[in-house]
Amino acid sequence: MKHEGGCHCGKVRYSVETELEPLIRCNCSHCQAKGFVLTFVDPSAFTLHQGEDALSEYRFASENIQHLFCSNCGVESFARGKAPDGTSKIAINVHCLDGIDRFSLTPMDYPGRDK
């Protein structure tokens, strides 16, 4: 299924092919503080339409994930990184997809704080 999404101010916009499965709620210090619900896709399923020039990057801990946020509104609508097996992935902040009812989501908990 194709979804459109982006940041709060609209400078960052993208489309992504995803069935929204699985959905995770990670308890690492970063994800928990921001309240993310995430799904992960291959880079080939993600197209950034606008806003590359508006993105700022934050890395922490292992520095394997490019947490990318809009330098105007501060929203992190997606991130780029590597899965545990080394393959490239895009982490989609499902709350930033157009038309998604966040209260209808049933993410599974992921113990990121323990990793």
Backbone torsions as a table, in degrees:
resi	resn	phi	psi	omega
1	MET	NA	136.7	179.8
2	LYS	-91.8	133.4	177.7
3	HIS	-125.5	151.0	173.0
4	GLU	-111.1	147.9	179.7
5	GLY	-161.5	-179.8	178.2
6	GLY	167.1	-166.7	-177.3
7	CYS	-83.7	179.8	-176.9
8	HIS	-68.0	-42.3	-175.5
9	CYS	-84.2	-12.7	177.4
10	GLY	92.2	-0.4	178.1
11	LYS	-67.4	-33.8	178.6
12	VAL	-103.9	122.3	179.2
13	ARG	-137.6	140.9	180.0
14	TYR	-149.8	167.8	169.6
15	SER	-125.6	151.2	-176.7
16	VAL	-147.2	138.9	173.8
17	GLU	-95.7	114.7	179.7
18	THR	-159.0	146.9	174.0
19	GLU	-92.2	4.6	-178.8
20	LEU	59.3	38.1	177.2
21	GLU	-136.7	134.2	-12.9
22	PRO	-77.6	163.4	172.1
23	LEU	-109.9	134.8	179.2
24	ILE	-126.1	151.3	172.0
25	ARG	-121.2	105.6	-175.5
26	CYS	-88.7	143.8	-179.9
27	ASN	-103.5	18.6	174.4
28	CYS	-64.9	163.7	-174.6
29	SER	-58.3	-35.2	-178.1
30	HIS	-75.5	-54.1	-177.6
31	CYS	-63.6	-40.7	-179.1
32	GLN	-65.1	-42.9	-179.3
33	ALA	-63.4	-32.3	-177.5
34	LYS	-96.4	-8.2	176.4
35	GLY	71.2	30.0	-177.0
36	PHE	-66.1	144.7	159.4
37	VAL	-119.1	124.7	-170.3
38	LEU	-120.9	150.3	164.3
39	THR	-133.3	156.9	-174.0
40	PHE	-121.9	138.4	-179.5
41	VAL	-134.8	159.7	172.0
42	ASP	-70.0	149.2	179.1
43	PRO	-55.7	-28.7	-179.8
44	SER	-67.8	-17.2	179.7
45	ALA	-92.6	2.7	-174.1
46	PHE	-123.2	132.5	175.2
47	THR	-129.9	118.5	174.8
48	LEU	-85.4	115.5	-177.1
49	HIS	-86.7	-35.1	179.2
50	GLN	-158.1	153.7	171.5
51	GLY	106.9	3.6	178.0
52	GLU	-52.9	-40.1	-178.7
53	ASP	-73.0	-13.1	179.1
54	ALA	-94.5	-5.3	-175.0
55	LEU	-84.3	135.8	170.0
56	SER	-113.3	153.9	-173.8
57	GLU	-115.6	142.0	173.5
58	TYR	-132.1	131.4	175.8
59	ARG	-127.8	148.0	176.0
60	PHE	-150.1	173.4	178.9
61	ALA	51.2	-114.0	-176.3
62	SER	-73.3	-13.3	-178.7
63	GLU	60.4	23.5	178.5
64	ASN	-82.9	-13.7	-176.4
65	ILE	-115.5	128.6	172.5
66	GLN	-86.9	97.0	174.3
67	HIS	-77.4	113.5	-173.7
68	LEU	-110.4	123.1	-179.2
69	PHE	-128.2	152.2	178.7
70	CYS	-67.5	126.8	-179.0
71	SER	-72.1	-11.4	178.1
72	ASN	-90.1	-54.3	-175.1
73	CYS	-103.7	-13.0	175.8
74	GLY	85.6	2.1	-176.2
75	VAL	-83.1	132.2	174.1
76	GLU	-96.1	100.5	-177.5
77	SER	-92.5	-16.7	176.1
78	PHE	-160.7	166.3	176.7
79	ALA	-142.0	157.9	176.0
80	ARG	-114.9	139.2	179.8
81	GLY	-169.5	-162.8	-178.8
82	LYS	-122.8	139.7	173.5
83	ALA	-74.7	165.8	178.9
84	PRO	-54.9	-27.8	179.1
85	ASP	-84.9	1.3	176.5
86	GLY	94.4	-5.7	179.3
87	THR	-76.2	146.7	178.4
88	SER	-70.8	139.8	179.1
89	LYS	-140.5	155.9	170.2
90	ILE	-112.3	126.3	175.8
91	ALA	-93.4	121.8	-179.0
92	ILE	-101.4	124.9	173.1
93	ASN	-79.0	100.1	-172.4
94	VAL	-59.2	-27.0	177.3
95	HIS	-64.1	-16.1	-178.5
96	CYS	-98.3	6.8	175.9
97	LEU	-86.9	137.6	-179.4
98	ASP	-62.9	135.5	172.1
99	GLY	75.5	10.4	179.2
100	ILE	-88.7	127.8	175.3
101	ASP	-86.9	101.8	-174.8
102	ARG	-60.1	-24.7	-179.0
103	PHE	-79.8	-10.6	177.7
104	SER	-92.4	-4.9	-177.4
105	LEU	-80.1	144.8	176.2
106	THR	-128.0	75.6	180.0
107	PRO	-73.2	154.3	173.1
108	MET	-94.8	148.3	-179.8
109	ASP	-77.2	139.8	178.1
110	TYR	-124.1	128.6	-175.3
111	PRO	-82.7	61.2	-178.6
112	GLY	-61.7	-28.7	179.4
113	ARG	-64.1	-26.7	-178.6
114	ASP	-88.9	-3.0	-175.7
115	LYS	-91.5	NA	NA
